[in-house]
């Protein structure tokens, strides 16, 4: 039976370390500030934004939230981002994705000042990451690296399989794990919807990172005995037995995979808490750069 990688516990440890950095900044007259923009009322996005605000408050950071209706024009959103770029109280800016379909996501991301792009999505930061230069690393991939590091998982020389190729998780986590660094230095295979014989690839993985966006994508027969499995998926499954009317499941069939893996992240409580913690870490780093 696999041992759980407790993302909540690891996040608490990192936030405690962040608290001392925040106190030091405040002693110098600087309060790290995060500006969040939410367009529309997507339930998952609303929940995520609320969690970010709560985390900022717990650490004594400044947070500013802008909520806009789903039919807001692109020009209005760009204007709001420009104002936030100029606001000295805000060291980091996050525009919650996904955006309504009538908006050009890349155009919106490009409008954020790269120095305030604490999500790490701006092409300037993406390019710096690819080149191994100092930059804001995307939050979920960096959170995955921290989980592996804190769990004493050796990545150097490991066979890593990443299932998913999104700009938010798949591409950046693959890049971070094959770079010449620690954690990193792994041999990385990226699988996706056009991959043939997926099972053949996943069975080779010492570390399997699943960000497919579909529940039950990976089952126990697809996992090597003793592998480390990181489940990035968060899927809302209708469930009338739950007060909220749904339950959360990952992209991994936990029951069968946990019988084969040595380590596995739960959903919820695995990668999720780390994503928010890495956002806070990037915001504090942005504030420190302004001193």
C-alpha positions as CSV (number, residue, x, y, z in Angstrom):
1,X,0.0,0.0,0.0
2,X,1.4,3.4,-1.0
3,X,2.4,6.0,1.5
4,X,0.6,9.3,1.1
5,X,2.5,12.5,0.1
6,X,0.7,15.0,2.4
7,X,0.6,18.2,0.4
8,X,-1.2,20.0,3.2
9,X,1.5,19.3,5.7
10,X,4.4,20.2,3.3
11,X,2.5,23.4,2.4
12,X,2.2,24.4,6.1
13,X,6.0,23.9,6.6
14,X,6.8,26.1,3.6
15,X,4.3,28.8,4.7
16,X,5.9,28.9,8.1
17,X,9.2,29.6,6.4
18,X,7.5,32.3,4.3
19,X,6.1,34.0,7.4
20,X,9.6,34.9,8.6
21,X,10.4,36.4,5.2
22,X,7.2,38.4,5.3
23,X,7.9,39.7,8.8
24,X,11.3,40.8,7.6
25,X,9.8,42.7,4.7
26,X,7.2,44.3,6.9
27,X,10.0,45.5,9.3
28,X,11.4,47.4,6.3
29,X,8.0,48.9,5.5
30,X,7.0,46.5,2.7
31,X,3.9,44.3,2.8
32,X,3.8,41.8,0.0
33,X,0.7,42.4,-2.1
34,X,-1.2,40.1,-4.5
35,X,-3.8,41.3,-7.0
36,X,-6.3,38.7,-8.2
37,X,-8.7,39.2,-11.1
38,X,-11.7,36.8,-11.5
39,X,-13.9,37.1,-14.6
40,X,-17.2,35.2,-14.3
41,X,-18.5,32.8,-11.7
42,X,-16.9,29.5,-12.5
43,X,-17.4,27.6,-9.2
44,X,-13.9,26.0,-9.2
45,X,-12.3,29.4,-9.9
46,X,-14.4,31.1,-7.2
47,X,-13.3,28.5,-4.7
48,X,-9.6,28.8,-5.7
49,X,-9.6,32.6,-5.5
50,X,-11.3,32.5,-2.1
51,X,-8.6,30.0,-0.9
52,X,-5.8,32.4,-2.2
53,X,-7.3,35.3,-0.3
54,X,-7.6,33.3,2.9
55,X,-4.0,32.2,2.6
56,X,-2.8,35.8,2.1
57,X,-4.7,36.9,5.2
58,X,-3.2,34.1,7.3
59,X,0.3,35.1,6.4
60,X,-0.3,38.8,6.8
61,X,0.0,39.7,3.1
62,X,-2.0,42.3,1.3
63,X,-4.5,41.0,-1.2
64,X,-6.8,42.9,-3.7
65,X,-9.6,41.1,-5.5
66,X,-11.3,42.4,-8.7
67,X,-14.4,40.4,-9.7
68,X,-15.9,41.1,-13.1
69,X,-19.0,39.7,-14.8
70,X,-18.5,37.1,-17.5
71,X,-19.6,39.4,-20.3
72,X,-16.9,42.0,-19.4
73,X,-15.1,43.2,-22.6
74,X,-11.5,42.4,-23.3
75,X,-10.6,46.1,-23.3
76,X,-12.0,46.6,-19.8
77,X,-9.9,43.7,-18.5
78,X,-6.8,45.0,-20.2
79,X,-7.4,48.4,-18.6
80,X,-7.7,46.8,-15.1
81,X,-4.4,44.9,-15.6
82,X,-2.7,48.1,-16.7
83,X,-3.8,49.8,-13.5
84,X,-2.5,46.9,-11.4
85,X,0.8,47.0,-13.3
86,X,1.2,50.6,-12.1
87,X,0.0,49.9,-8.5
88,X,3.0,49.9,-6.1
89,X,1.1,48.0,-3.4
90,X,0.8,45.0,-5.7
91,X,3.9,42.9,-6.2
92,X,2.1,40.1,-7.9
93,X,-0.8,39.9,-10.3
94,X,-2.9,36.8,-11.1
95,X,-5.6,36.6,-13.6
96,X,-7.7,33.5,-12.8
97,X,-7.9,31.0,-15.7
98,X,-9.9,29.9,-17.6
99,X,-11.2,33.2,-19.0
100,X,-14.6,33.5,-20.9
101,X,-14.3,32.3,-24.5
102,X,-14.6,35.8,-26.0
103,X,-11.3,36.7,-24.5
104,X,-7.8,36.0,-25.9
105,X,-6.1,34.3,-23.0
106,X,-2.6,34.8,-24.4
107,X,-3.2,38.5,-25.1
108,X,-4.4,38.9,-21.4
109,X,-1.3,37.1,-20.1
110,X,1.0,39.2,-22.3
111,X,-0.5,42.4,-20.7
112,X,0.8,41.5,-17.2
113,X,4.1,43.0,-16.3
114,X,6.6,40.1,-16.3
115,X,8.0,41.4,-13.0
116,X,4.5,40.9,-11.5
117,X,3.7,37.6,-13.3
118,X,3.7,35.4,-10.2
119,X,1.8,32.7,-12.1
120,X,4.9,32.3,-14.3
121,X,2.8,32.2,-17.5
122,X,4.2,35.2,-19.3
123,X,6.4,34.3,-22.3
124,X,9.3,36.2,-20.8
125,X,9.2,34.0,-17.7
126,X,8.4,30.8,-19.7
127,X,11.5,31.6,-21.8
128,X,13.7,32.2,-18.9
129,X,12.6,29.0,-17.3
130,X,13.5,27.1,-20.5
131,X,16.9,28.7,-20.5
132,X,17.4,28.0,-16.8
133,X,17.5,31.7,-15.8
134,X,16.1,33.2,-12.7
135,X,12.3,33.7,-13.0
136,X,9.0,33.0,-11.4
137,X,8.3,29.3,-11.9
138,X,4.7,28.3,-12.6
139,X,3.0,27.3,-9.4
140,X,1.7,23.8,-9.9
141,X,4.9,22.5,-11.5
142,X,7.1,24.1,-8.9
143,X,4.8,22.7,-6.2
144,X,5.3,19.2,-7.7
145,X,9.1,19.6,-7.4
146,X,8.7,20.7,-3.8
147,X,6.6,17.6,-3.0
148,X,9.2,15.3,-4.5
149,X,12.0,17.1,-2.7
150,X,10.3,17.1,0.7
151,X,9.5,13.4,0.2
152,X,13.1,12.6,-0.5
153,X,12.4,11.3,-4.0
154,X,15.5,11.1,-6.1
155,X,15.0,12.6,-9.5
156,X,18.5,12.5,-10.9
157,X,18.7,9.7,-13.4
158,X,15.0,8.7,-12.8
159,X,12.6,7.8,-15.6
160,X,9.8,10.3,-15.4
161,X,6.6,10.1,-17.4
162,X,4.4,13.2,-17.7
163,X,0.9,12.5,-18.9
164,X,-0.4,15.8,-20.3
165,X,1.1,18.7,-22.3
166,X,-0.6,21.8,-21.2
167,X,1.2,25.1,-20.8
168,X,0.1,25.2,-17.2
169,X,1.4,21.8,-16.0
170,X,2.7,19.3,-18.6
171,X,5.2,21.3,-20.6
172,X,6.8,23.3,-17.6
173,X,7.0,20.3,-15.2
174,X,8.7,18.2,-18.0
175,X,11.2,21.1,-18.6
176,X,11.9,21.5,-14.9
177,X,12.6,17.8,-14.3
178,X,15.0,17.4,-17.2
179,X,17.1,20.5,-16.5
180,X,20.5,20.1,-15.0
181,X,19.5,20.9,-11.4
182,X,18.2,19.4,-8.2
183,X,15.4,18.4,-8.3
184,X,15.8,17.6,-11.9
185,X,18.3,15.8,-14.1
186,X,15.7,13.1,-15.0
187,X,15.0,11.4,-18.3
188,X,11.5,12.7,-19.2
189,X,8.9,11.3,-21.5
190,X,5.8,13.4,-22.3
191,X,2.6,11.5,-23.2
192,X,-0.6,12.9,-24.6
193,X,-3.8,12.1,-26.5
194,X,-1.8,11.0,-29.6
195,X,0.5,8.7,-27.7
196,X,0.4,5.1,-28.9
197,X,0.6,2.3,-26.4
198,X,0.3,4.6,-23.4
199,X,0.6,1.7,-20.9
200,X,4.0,0.8,-22.2
201,X,5.3,4.2,-21.4
202,X,3.7,4.6,-18.0
203,X,5.0,1.2,-16.9
204,X,8.6,2.5,-17.4
205,X,8.0,5.4,-15.0
206,X,9.9,5.7,-11.7
207,X,7.9,8.9,-11.3
208,X,4.5,9.3,-13.0
209,X,3.0,12.8,-13.1
210,X,-0.7,12.7,-14.3
211,X,-2.2,15.9,-15.6
212,X,-4.6,14.6,-18.2
213,X,-7.8,16.3,-17.0
214,X,-9.9,13.1,-17.1
215,X,-10.8,10.9,-14.1
216,X,-9.5,7.3,-14.0
217,X,-7.0,7.9,-16.8
218,X,-4.3,5.8,-15.0
219,X,-5.2,2.5,-13.4
220,X,-3.2,0.1,-11.3
221,X,-2.1,-2.1,-14.2
222,X,-0.5,0.9,-15.8
223,X,1.9,1.6,-12.9
224,X,5.2,0.0,-12.1
225,X,5.6,-1.6,-8.7
226,X,7.2,1.0,-6.3
227,X,6.6,4.0,-8.5
228,X,6.0,7.5,-7.2
229,X,2.6,8.9,-8.6
230,X,1.7,12.6,-8.6
231,X,-2.0,13.1,-9.4
232,X,-2.5,16.7,-10.6
233,X,-6.2,16.1,-11.6
234,X,-9.1,17.8,-9.8
235,X,-12.4,16.5,-11.3
236,X,-15.8,17.3,-9.8
237,X,-17.9,14.1,-9.8
238,X,-21.7,14.5,-9.1
239,X,-22.4,12.8,-5.8
240,X,-25.8,13.3,-4.0
241,X,-24.4,11.8,-0.8
242,X,-22.1,14.8,-0.4
243,X,-23.4,18.1,1.1
244,X,-21.9,20.0,-1.9
245,X,-23.5,17.6,-4.4
246,X,-20.2,16.5,-5.7
247,X,-16.9,14.8,-4.8
248,X,-13.4,15.5,-6.0
249,X,-11.4,12.9,-7.8
250,X,-8.0,13.0,-9.5
251,X,-6.9,11.6,-12.9
252,X,-5.6,8.5,-11.2
253,X,-7.8,5.5,-10.0
254,X,-6.5,5.8,-6.4
255,X,-7.9,2.5,-5.2
256,X,-5.9,0.4,-7.7
257,X,-2.8,2.6,-8.1
258,X,-2.2,2.9,-4.4
259,X,-1.8,-0.9,-4.3
260,X,1.2,-0.6,-6.7
261,X,2.9,2.7,-5.9
262,X,5.3,3.4,-3.2
263,X,4.2,7.1,-2.8
264,X,1.1,8.8,-4.1
265,X,-0.6,12.2,-3.7
266,X,-4.2,12.2,-2.6
267,X,-7.0,14.3,-4.2
268,X,-7.8,16.6,-2.5
269,X,-4.8,17.4,-0.2
270,X,-1.9,16.6,-2.5
271,X,-0.9,19.0,-5.3
272,X,-3.6,21.6,-4.6
273,X,-2.3,23.2,-1.4
274,X,1.2,23.4,-3.0
275,X,-0.1,25.4,-6.0
276,X,-1.4,28.2,-3.7
277,X,1.7,28.1,-1.5
278,X,4.0,28.5,-4.6
279,X,1.9,31.5,-5.6
280,X,2.5,33.1,-2.2
281,X,6.2,32.2,-2.4
282,X,6.5,34.0,-5.9
283,X,4.7,37.1,-4.5
284,X,7.0,37.3,-1.5
285,X,10.0,36.9,-3.9
286,X,8.6,39.7,-6.1
287,X,8.3,42.0,-3.0
288,X,11.9,41.2,-2.0
289,X,13.1,42.2,-5.5
290,X,11.6,45.7,-5.0
291,X,13.7,46.5,-1.9
